[in-house]
């Protein structure tokens, strides 16, 4: 059964993302767990790809479980660097030191 994207679900995901502190990152799976949808990390990614239609949220602070940046989000790395987040390599955040402990 696939999840239906409703306005309530969108704002639930975006509210969780809004809680990520500056200088920290969370994974899509972390956000899914926070809202009680453990198996819906892809749904979180889908909602974040549409976030610009719902206001300004710190979606740049969400990466995959290994710390990889979103492939089509060109500004993500610079936004994270400006917040002091360091990288293991060109496209992966240092999750060991910068993952949000929520």
Backbone as XML, in Angstrom:
<?xml version="1.0"?>
<chain id="A" units="angstrom">
  <residue number="1" name="UNK">
    <atom name="N" x="0.846" y="-1.185" z="0.000"/>
    <atom name="CA" x="0.000" y="0.000" z="0.000"/>
    <atom name="C" x="0.890" y="1.247" z="0.000"/>
  </residue>
  <residue number="2" name="UNK">
    <atom name="N" x="0.701" y="2.112" z="-0.969"/>
    <atom name="CA" x="1.530" y="3.311" z="-1.028"/>
    <atom name="C" x="0.893" y="4.430" z="-0.209"/>
  </residue>
  <residue number="3" name="UNK">
    <atom name="N" x="1.715" y="5.307" z="0.282"/>
    <atom name="CA" x="1.245" y="6.420" z="1.096"/>
    <atom name="C" x="0.650" y="7.497" z="0.199"/>
  </residue>
  <residue number="4" name="UNK">
    <atom name="N" x="-0.414" y="8.093" z="0.672"/>
    <atom name="CA" x="-1.058" y="9.186" z="-0.042"/>
    <atom name="C" x="-0.511" y="10.497" z="0.527"/>
  </residue>
  <residue number="5" name="UNK">
    <atom name="N" x="-0.106" y="11.377" z="-0.365"/>
    <atom name="CA" x="0.431" y="12.664" z="0.081"/>
    <atom name="C" x="-0.724" y="13.634" z="0.287"/>
  </residue>
  <residue number="6" name="UNK">
    <atom name="N" x="-0.941" y="13.994" z="1.535"/>
    <atom name="CA" x="-1.982" y="14.963" z="1.877"/>
    <atom name="C" x="-1.309" y="16.241" z="2.387"/>
  </residue>
  <residue number="7" name="UNK">
    <atom name="N" x="-2.069" y="17.300" z="2.461"/>
    <atom name="CA" x="-1.534" y="18.557" z="2.998"/>
    <atom name="C" x="-1.053" y="18.349" z="4.438"/>
  </residue>
  <residue number="8" name="UNK">
    <atom name="N" x="-1.797" y="17.602" z="5.229"/>
    <atom name="CA" x="-1.394" y="17.349" z="6.617"/>
    <atom name="C" x="-0.050" y="16.625" z="6.672"/>
  </residue>
  <residue number="9" name="UNK">
    <atom name="N" x="0.130" y="15.630" z="5.826"/>
    <atom name="CA" x="1.383" y="14.885" z="5.797"/>
    <atom name="C" x="2.539" y="15.783" z="5.348"/>
  </residue>
  <residue number="10" name="UNK">
    <atom name="N" x="2.291" y="16.597" z="4.364"/>
    <atom name="CA" x="3.326" y="17.523" z="3.885"/>
    <atom name="C" x="3.786" y="18.426" z="5.018"/>
  </residue>
  <residue number="11" name="UNK">
    <atom name="N" x="2.857" y="19.021" z="5.737"/>
    <atom name="CA" x="3.227" y="19.926" z="6.817"/>
    <atom name="C" x="3.828" y="19.182" z="8.004"/>
  </residue>
  <residue number="12" name="UNK">
    <atom name="N" x="3.459" y="17.928" z="8.210"/>
    <atom name="CA" x="4.068" y="17.126" z="9.260"/>
    <atom name="C" x="5.548" y="16.887" z="8.951"/>
  </residue>
  <residue number="13" name="UNK">
    <atom name="N" x="5.843" y="16.550" z="7.714"/>
    <atom name="CA" x="7.230" y="16.337" z="7.280"/>
    <atom name="C" x="8.015" y="17.650" z="7.359"/>
  </residue>
  <residue number="14" name="UNK">
    <atom name="N" x="7.449" y="18.715" z="6.830"/>
    <atom name="CA" x="8.149" y="20.000" z="6.830"/>
    <atom name="C" x="8.361" y="20.538" z="8.244"/>
  </residue>
  <residue number="15" name="UNK">
    <atom name="N" x="7.435" y="20.261" z="9.142"/>
    <atom name="CA" x="7.604" y="20.672" z="10.540"/>
    <atom name="C" x="8.762" y="19.936" z="11.187"/>
  </residue>
  <residue number="16" name="UNK">
    <atom name="N" x="8.917" y="18.649" z="10.863"/>
    <atom name="CA" x="10.047" y="17.877" z="11.392"/>
    <atom name="C" x="11.360" y="18.423" z="10.842"/>
  </residue>
  <residue number="17" name="UNK">
    <atom name="N" x="11.383" y="18.742" z="9.558"/>
    <atom name="CA" x="12.590" y="19.289" z="8.929"/>
    <atom name="C" x="12.955" y="20.631" z="9.563"/>
  </residue>
  <residue number="18" name="UNK">
    <atom name="N" x="11.964" y="21.398" z="9.895"/>
    <atom name="CA" x="12.173" y="22.717" z="10.497"/>
    <atom name="C" x="12.888" y="22.623" z="11.853"/>
  </residue>
  <residue number="19" name="UNK">
    <atom name="N" x="12.803" y="21.475" z="12.499"/>
    <atom name="CA" x="13.414" y="21.269" z="13.810"/>
    <atom name="C" x="14.906" y="20.953" z="13.738"/>
  </residue>
  <residue number="20" name="UNK">
    <atom name="N" x="15.417" y="20.607" z="12.550"/>
    <atom name="CA" x="16.837" y="20.261" z="12.426"/>
    <atom name="C" x="17.665" y="21.515" z="12.724"/>
  </residue>
  <residue number="21" name="UNK">
    <atom name="N" x="18.544" y="21.443" z="13.716"/>
    <atom name="CA" x="19.323" y="22.637" z="14.067"/>
    <atom name="C" x="20.325" y="23.038" z="12.982"/>
  </residue>
  <residue number="22" name="UNK">
    <atom name="N" x="20.631" y="24.305" z="12.926"/>
    <atom name="CA" x="21.650" y="24.795" z="12.003"/>
    <atom name="C" x="22.960" y="24.086" z="12.304"/>
  </residue>
  <residue number="23" name="UNK">
    <atom name="N" x="23.664" y="23.673" z="11.251"/>
    <atom name="CA" x="24.935" y="22.991" z="11.423"/>
    <atom name="C" x="24.800" y="21.485" z="11.630"/>
  </residue>
  <residue number="24" name="UNK">
    <atom name="N" x="23.595" y="20.966" z="11.483"/>
    <atom name="CA" x="23.326" y="19.532" z="11.615"/>
    <atom name="C" x="22.558" y="19.060" z="10.395"/>
  </residue>
  <residue number="25" name="UNK">
    <atom name="N" x="22.603" y="17.750" z="10.141"/>
    <atom name="CA" x="21.828" y="17.161" z="9.059"/>
    <atom name="C" x="21.056" y="15.967" z="9.592"/>
  </residue>
  <residue number="26" name="UNK">
    <atom name="N" x="20.000" y="15.613" z="8.880"/>
    <atom name="CA" x="19.205" y="14.419" z="9.191"/>
    <atom name="C" x="19.040" y="13.641" z="7.897"/>
  </residue>
  <residue number="27" name="UNK">
    <atom name="N" x="18.772" y="12.363" z="8.027"/>
    <atom name="CA" x="18.523" y="11.545" z="6.838"/>
    <atom name="C" x="17.023" y="11.517" z="6.550"/>
  </residue>
  <residue number="28" name="UNK">
    <atom name="N" x="16.692" y="11.142" z="5.336"/>
    <atom name="CA" x="15.283" y="11.002" z="4.963"/>
    <atom name="C" x="14.601" y="9.996" z="5.893"/>
  </residue>
  <residue number="29" name="UNK">
    <atom name="N" x="15.308" y="8.908" z="6.202"/>
    <atom name="CA" x="14.771" y="7.882" z="7.098"/>
    <atom name="C" x="14.541" y="8.400" z="8.504"/>
  </residue>
  <residue number="30" name="UNK">
    <atom name="N" x="15.429" y="9.249" z="8.971"/>
    <atom name="CA" x="15.261" y="9.861" z="10.293"/>
    <atom name="C" x="13.972" y="10.669" z="10.347"/>
  </residue>
  <residue number="31" name="UNK">
    <atom name="N" x="13.736" y="11.463" z="9.321"/>
    <atom name="CA" x="12.515" y="12.275" z="9.276"/>
    <atom name="C" x="11.296" y="11.363" z="9.223"/>
  </residue>
  <residue number="32" name="UNK">
    <atom name="N" x="11.360" y="10.308" z="8.422"/>
    <atom name="CA" x="10.252" y="9.357" z="8.335"/>
    <atom name="C" x="9.960" y="8.742" z="9.710"/>
  </residue>
  <residue number="33" name="UNK">
    <atom name="N" x="10.997" y="8.370" z="10.430"/>
    <atom name="CA" x="10.802" y="7.783" z="11.774"/>
    <atom name="C" x="10.204" y="8.805" z="12.728"/>
  </residue>
  <residue number="34" name="UNK">
    <atom name="N" x="10.651" y="10.053" z="12.631"/>
    <atom name="CA" x="10.135" y="11.094" z="13.525"/>
    <atom name="C" x="8.628" y="11.300" z="13.385"/>
  </residue>
  <residue number="35" name="UNK">
    <atom name="N" x="8.117" y="11.071" z="12.187"/>
    <atom name="CA" x="6.679" y="11.279" z="11.976"/>
    <atom name="C" x="5.901" y="9.964" z="12.043"/>
  </residue>
  <residue number="36" name="UNK">
    <atom name="N" x="6.586" y="8.893" z="12.459"/>
    <atom name="CA" x="5.904" y="7.610" z="12.634"/>
    <atom name="C" x="5.673" y="6.836" z="11.356"/>
  </residue>
  <residue number="37" name="UNK">
    <atom name="N" x="6.466" y="7.090" z="10.331"/>
    <atom name="CA" x="6.336" y="6.386" z="9.050"/>
    <atom name="C" x="7.690" y="5.794" z="8.672"/>
  </residue>
  <residue number="38" name="UNK">
    <atom name="N" x="8.129" y="4.858" z="9.476"/>
    <atom name="CA" x="9.470" y="4.289" z="9.361"/>
    <atom name="C" x="9.873" y="3.851" z="7.959"/>
  </residue>
  <residue number="39" name="UNK">
    <atom name="N" x="8.957" y="3.366" z="7.176"/>
    <atom name="CA" x="9.271" y="2.810" z="5.850"/>
    <atom name="C" x="9.075" y="3.807" z="4.715"/>
  </residue>
  <residue number="40" name="UNK">
    <atom name="N" x="8.895" y="5.069" z="5.029"/>
    <atom name="CA" x="8.548" y="6.046" z="3.993"/>
    <atom name="C" x="9.609" y="7.123" z="3.750"/>
  </residue>
  <residue number="41" name="UNK">
    <atom name="N" x="10.879" y="6.736" z="3.727"/>
    <atom name="CA" x="11.928" y="7.735" z="3.488"/>
    <atom name="C" x="11.831" y="8.324" z="2.084"/>
  </residue>
  <residue number="42" name="UNK">
    <atom name="N" x="11.409" y="7.523" z="1.110"/>
    <atom name="CA" x="11.246" y="8.054" z="-0.260"/>
    <atom name="C" x="10.115" y="9.084" z="-0.318"/>
  </residue>
  <residue number="43" name="UNK">
    <atom name="N" x="9.101" y="8.855" z="0.463"/>
    <atom name="CA" x="7.999" y="9.813" z="0.548"/>
    <atom name="C" x="8.508" y="11.142" z="1.091"/>
  </residue>
  <residue number="44" name="UNK">
    <atom name="N" x="9.370" y="11.079" z="2.089"/>
    <atom name="CA" x="9.966" y="12.301" z="2.639"/>
    <atom name="C" x="10.717" y="13.042" z="1.534"/>
  </residue>
  <residue number="45" name="UNK">
    <atom name="N" x="11.515" y="12.311" z="0.753"/>
    <atom name="CA" x="12.241" y="12.929" z="-0.351"/>
    <atom name="C" x="11.323" y="13.577" z="-1.363"/>
  </residue>
  <residue number="46" name="UNK">
    <atom name="N" x="10.231" y="12.909" z="-1.672"/>
    <atom name="CA" x="9.248" y="13.450" z="-2.630"/>
    <atom name="C" x="8.655" y="14.760" z="-2.109"/>
  </residue>
  <residue number="47" name="UNK">
    <atom name="N" x="8.269" y="14.764" z="-0.844"/>
    <atom name="CA" x="7.695" y="15.974" z="-0.249"/>
    <atom name="C" x="8.725" y="17.104" z="-0.241"/>
  </residue>
  <residue number="48" name="UNK">
    <atom name="N" x="9.957" y="16.796" z="0.109"/>
    <atom name="CA" x="10.985" y="17.848" z="0.150"/>
    <atom name="C" x="11.252" y="18.423" z="-1.229"/>
  </residue>
  <residue number="49" name="UNK">
    <atom name="N" x="11.087" y="17.609" z="-2.262"/>
    <atom name="CA" x="11.286" y="18.122" z="-3.621"/>
    <atom name="C" x="10.206" y="19.127" z="-4.014"/>
  </residue>
  <residue number="50" name="UNK">
    <atom name="N" x="9.093" y="19.134" z="-3.286"/>
    <atom name="CA" x="7.987" y="20.068" z="-3.564"/>
    <atom name="C" x="7.895" y="21.181" z="-2.521"/>
  </residue>
  <residue number="51" name="UNK">
    <atom name="N" x="8.830" y="21.221" z="-1.593"/>
    <atom name="CA" x="8.717" y="22.119" z="-0.436"/>
    <atom name="C" x="8.638" y="23.593" z="-0.799"/>
  </residue>
  <residue number="52" name="UNK">
    <atom name="N" x="9.227" y="23.987" z="-1.911"/>
    <atom name="CA" x="9.221" y="25.407" z="-2.284"/>
    <atom name="C" x="7.812" y="25.965" z="-2.441"/>
  </residue>
  <residue number="53" name="UNK">
    <atom name="N" x="6.835" y="25.100" z="-2.667"/>
    <atom name="CA" x="5.445" y="25.536" z="-2.820"/>
    <atom name="C" x="4.752" y="25.766" z="-1.477"/>
  </residue>
  <residue number="54" name="UNK">
    <atom name="N" x="5.423" y="25.427" z="-0.378"/>
    <atom name="CA" x="4.808" y="25.494" z="0.948"/>
    <atom name="C" x="5.497" y="26.466" z="1.893"/>
  </residue>
  <residue number="55" name="UNK">
    <atom name="N" x="6.500" y="27.163" z="1.420"/>
    <atom name="CA" x="7.204" y="28.106" z="2.267"/>
    <atom name="C" x="8.687" y="27.818" z="2.274"/>
  </residue>
  <residue number="56" name="UNK">
    <atom name="N" x="9.383" y="28.454" z="3.192"/>
    <atom name="CA" x="10.842" y="28.312" z="3.272"/>
    <atom name="C" x="11.188" y="27.383" z="4.434"/>
  </residue>
  <residue number="57" name="UNK">
    <atom name="N" x="11.762" y="26.251" z="4.108"/>
    <atom name="CA" x="12.158" y="25.250" z="5.096"/>
    <atom name="C" x="13.611" y="24.865" z="4.848"/>
  </residue>
  <residue number="58" name="UNK">
    <atom name="N" x="14.334" y="24.439" z="5.888"/>
    <atom name="CA" x="15.749" y="24.091" z="5.721"/>
    <atom name="C" x="15.945" y="22.682" z="5.147"/>
  </residue>
  <residue number="59" name="UNK">
    <atom name="N" x="15.390" y="22.447" z="3.981"/>
    <atom name="CA" x="15.466" y="21.131" z="3.336"/>
    <atom name="C" x="16.897" y="20.751" z="2.966"/>
  </residue>
  <residue number="60" name="UNK">
    <atom name="N" x="17.774" y="21.750" z="2.884"/>
    <atom name="CA" x="19.181" y="21.462" z="2.572"/>
    <atom name="C" x="19.835" y="20.644" z="3.681"/>
  </residue>
  <residue number="61" name="UNK">
    <atom name="N" x="19.213" y="20.565" z="4.833"/>
    <atom name="CA" x="19.767" y="19.805" z="5.962"/>
    <atom name="C" x="19.383" y="18.328" z="5.936"/>
  </residue>
  <residue number="62" name="UNK">
    <atom name="N" x="18.733" y="17.887" z="4.879"/>
    <atom name="CA" x="18.330" y="16.481" z="4.774"/>
    <atom name="C" x="19.137" y="15.822" z="3.654"/>
  </residue>
  <residue number="63" name="UNK">
    <atom name="N" x="19.772" y="14.700" z="3.999"/>
    <atom name="CA" x="20.612" y="13.942" z="3.072"/>
    <atom name="C" x="20.223" y="12.467" z="3.164"/>
  </residue>
  <residue number="64" name="UNK">
    <atom name="N" x="20.816" y="11.618" z="2.336"/>
    <atom name="CA" x="20.482" y="10.204" z="2.468"/>
    <atom name="C" x="21.236" y="9.605" z="3.658"/>
  </residue>
  <residue number="65" name="UNK">
    <atom name="N" x="20.973" y="8.344" z="3.965"/>
    <atom name="CA" x="21.527" y="7.717" z="5.180"/>
    <atom name="C" x="23.053" y="7.692" z="5.216"/>
  </residue>
  <residue number="66" name="UNK">
    <atom name="N" x="23.678" y="7.729" z="4.062"/>
    <atom name="CA" x="25.141" y="7.728" z="3.984"/>
    <atom name="C" x="25.719" y="9.142" z="3.940"/>
  </residue>
  <residue number="67" name="UNK">
    <atom name="N" x="24.853" y="10.144" z="3.953"/>
    <atom name="CA" x="25.310" y="11.528" z="3.912"/>
    <atom name="C" x="25.392" y="12.125" z="2.521"/>
  </residue>
  <residue number="68" name="UNK">
    <atom name="N" x="24.930" y="11.371" z="1.526"/>
    <atom name="CA" x="25.015" y="11.862" z="0.141"/>
    <atom name="C" x="24.027" y="13.003" z="-0.094"/>
  </residue>
  <residue number="69" name="UNK">
    <atom name="N" x="24.480" y="14.005" z="-0.798"/>
    <atom name="CA" x="23.645" y="15.151" z="-1.134"/>
    <atom name="C" x="22.592" y="14.766" z="-2.168"/>
  </residue>
  <residue number="70" name="UNK">
    <atom name="N" x="21.526" y="15.552" z="-2.226"/>
    <atom name="CA" x="20.493" y="15.341" z="-3.244"/>
    <atom name="C" x="21.086" y="15.655" z="-4.611"/>
  </residue>
  <residue number="71" name="UNK">
    <atom name="N" x="20.914" y="14.775" z="-5.587"/>
    <atom name="CA" x="21.593" y="14.939" z="-6.874"/>
    <atom name="C" x="21.242" y="16.202" z="-7.661"/>
  </residue>
  <residue number="72" name="UNK">
    <atom name="N" x="20.044" y="16.730" z="-7.527"/>
    <atom name="CA" x="19.646" y="17.890" z="-8.341"/>
    <atom name="C" x="19.524" y="19.176" z="-7.535"/>
  </residue>
  <residue number="73" name="UNK">
    <atom name="N" x="20.078" y="19.183" z="-6.333"/>
    <atom name="CA" x="19.983" y="20.336" z="-5.439"/>
    <atom name="C" x="21.364" y="20.996" z="-5.387"/>
  </residue>
  <residue number="74" name="UNK">
    <atom name="N" x="21.656" y="21.799" z="-6.398"/>
    <atom name="CA" x="22.991" y="22.365" z="-6.592"/>
    <atom name="C" x="23.467" y="23.240" z="-5.427"/>
  </residue>
  <residue number="75" name="UNK">
    <atom name="N" x="22.565" y="23.934" z="-4.768"/>
    <atom name="CA" x="22.956" y="24.855" z="-3.697"/>
    <atom name="C" x="23.165" y="24.159" z="-2.358"/>
  </residue>
  <residue number="76" name="UNK">
    <atom name="N" x="22.769" y="22.893" z="-2.254"/>
    <atom name="CA" x="22.771" y="22.197" z="-0.968"/>
    <atom name="C" x="24.140" y="22.217" z="-0.286"/>
  </residue>
  <residue number="77" name="UNK">
    <atom name="N" x="25.167" y="21.881" z="-1.008"/>
    <atom name="CA" x="26.492" y="21.809" z="-0.401"/>
    <atom name="C" x="26.924" y="23.170" z="0.143"/>
  </residue>
  <residue number="78" name="UNK">
    <atom name="N" x="26.758" y="24.223" z="-0.639"/>
    <atom name="CA" x="27.161" y="25.558" z="-0.179"/>
    <atom name="C" x="26.371" y="26.000" z="1.038"/>
  </residue>
  <residue number="79" name="UNK">
    <atom name="N" x="25.076" y="25.706" z="1.069"/>
    <atom name="CA" x="24.260" y="26.062" z="2.227"/>
    <atom name="C" x="24.757" y="25.349" z="3.480"/>
  </residue>
  <residue number="80" name="UNK">
    <atom name="N" x="25.095" y="24.071" z="3.342"/>
    <atom name="CA" x="25.608" y="23.312" z="4.493"/>
    <atom name="C" x="26.985" y="23.816" z="4.918"/>
  </residue>
  <residue number="81" name="UNK">
    <atom name="N" x="27.847" y="24.099" z="3.961"/>
    <atom name="CA" x="29.175" y="24.632" z="4.291"/>
    <atom name="C" x="29.069" y="25.961" z="5.040"/>
  </residue>
  <residue number="82" name="UNK">
    <atom name="N" x="28.118" y="26.807" z="4.634"/>
    <atom name="CA" x="27.925" y="28.098" z="5.312"/>
    <atom name="C" x="27.475" y="27.898" z="6.760"/>
  </residue>
  <residue number="83" name="UNK">
    <atom name="N" x="26.871" y="26.748" z="7.059"/>
    <atom name="CA" x="26.441" y="26.450" z="8.429"/>
    <atom name="C" x="27.520" y="25.704" z="9.217"/>
  </residue>
  <residue number="84" name="UNK">
    <atom name="N" x="28.666" y="25.447" z="8.581"/>
    <atom name="CA" x="29.762" y="24.789" z="9.275"/>
    <atom name="C" x="29.789" y="23.281" z="9.162"/>
  </residue>
  <residue number="85" name="UNK">
    <atom name="N" x="28.929" y="22.711" z="8.328"/>
    <atom name="CA" x="28.903" y="21.264" z="8.132"/>
    <atom name="C" x="30.085" y="20.869" z="7.252"/>
  </residue>
  <residue number="86" name="UNK">
    <atom name="N" x="30.815" y="19.851" z="7.672"/>
    <atom name="CA" x="31.982" y="19.382" z="6.919"/>
    <atom name="C" x="31.636" y="18.114" z="6.154"/>
  </residue>
  <residue number="87" name="UNK">
    <atom name="N" x="32.442" y="17.833" z="5.142"/>
    <atom name="CA" x="32.186" y="16.710" z="4.240"/>
    <atom name="C" x="33.313" y="15.689" z="4.300"/>
  </residue>
  <residue number="88" name="UNK">
    <atom name="N" x="32.956" y="14.413" z="4.106"/>
    <atom name="CA" x="33.955" y="13.336" z="3.998"/>
    <atom name="C" x="34.632" y="13.403" z="2.643"/>
  </residue>
  <residue number="89" name="UNK">
    <atom name="N" x="33.840" y="13.725" z="1.632"/>
    <atom name="CA" x="34.354" y="13.876" z="0.271"/>
    <atom name="C" x="33.477" y="14.904" z="-0.435"/>
  </residue>
  <residue number="90" name="UNK">
    <atom name="N" x="33.575" y="15.003" z="-1.719"/>
    <atom name="CA" x="32.887" y="16.059" z="-2.466"/>
    <atom name="C" x="31.362" y="16.014" z="-2.354"/>
  </residue>
  <residue number="91" name="UNK">
    <atom name="N" x="30.782" y="14.838" z="-2.134"/>
    <atom name="CA" x="29.324" y="14.737" z="-2.169"/>
    <atom name="C" x="28.703" y="14.067" z="-0.944"/>
  </residue>
  <residue number="92" name="UNK">
    <atom name="N" x="29.496" y="13.821" z="0.107"/>
    <atom name="CA" x="28.973" y="13.148" z="1.300"/>
    <atom name="C" x="29.309" y="13.926" z="2.573"/>
  </residue>
  <residue number="93" name="UNK">
    <atom name="N" x="28.267" y="14.232" z="3.330"/>
    <atom name="CA" x="28.423" y="14.898" z="4.618"/>
    <atom name="C" x="29.079" y="13.934" z="5.601"/>
  </residue>
  <residue number="94" name="UNK">
    <atom name="N" x="29.849" y="14.453" z="6.507"/>
    <atom name="CA" x="30.437" y="13.666" z="7.591"/>
    <atom name="C" x="29.325" y="13.382" z="8.611"/>
  </residue>
  <residue number="95" name="UNK">
    <atom name="N" x="28.594" y="12.289" z="8.394"/>
    <atom name="CA" x="27.438" y="11.961" z="9.235"/>
    <atom name="C" x="27.844" y="11.661" z="10.673"/>
  </residue>
  <residue number="96" name="UNK">
    <atom name="N" x="29.025" y="11.110" z="10.858"/>
    <atom name="CA" x="29.476" y="10.756" z="12.209"/>
    <atom name="C" x="29.516" y="11.992" z="13.113"/>
  </residue>
  <residue number="97" name="UNK">
    <atom name="N" x="29.916" y="13.106" z="12.553"/>
    <atom name="CA" x="30.076" y="14.321" z="13.350"/>
    <atom name="C" x="28.968" y="15.356" z="13.189"/>
  </residue>
  <residue number="98" name="UNK">
    <atom name="N" x="28.132" y="15.227" z="12.157"/>
    <atom name="CA" x="27.155" y="16.285" z="11.908"/>
    <atom name="C" x="25.699" y="15.811" z="11.853"/>
  </residue>
  <residue number="99" name="UNK">
    <atom name="N" x="25.473" y="14.516" z="12.085"/>
    <atom name="CA" x="24.088" y="14.040" z="12.079"/>
    <atom name="C" x="23.361" y="14.519" z="13.324"/>
  </residue>
  <residue number="100" name="UNK">
    <atom name="N" x="22.163" y="14.995" z="13.130"/>
    <atom name="CA" x="21.304" y="15.474" z="14.199"/>
    <atom name="C" x="20.951" y="14.312" z="15.114"/>
  </residue>
  <residue number="101" name="UNK">
    <atom name="N" x="21.162" y="14.483" z="16.390"/>
    <atom name="CA" x="20.831" y="13.472" z="17.381"/>
    <atom name="C" x="19.449" y="13.797" z="17.956"/>
  </residue>
  <residue number="102" name="UNK">
    <atom name="N" x="18.434" y="13.323" z="17.242"/>
    <atom name="CA" x="17.070" y="13.654" z="17.672"/>
    <atom name="C" x="16.416" y="12.511" z="18.420"/>
  </residue>
</chain>
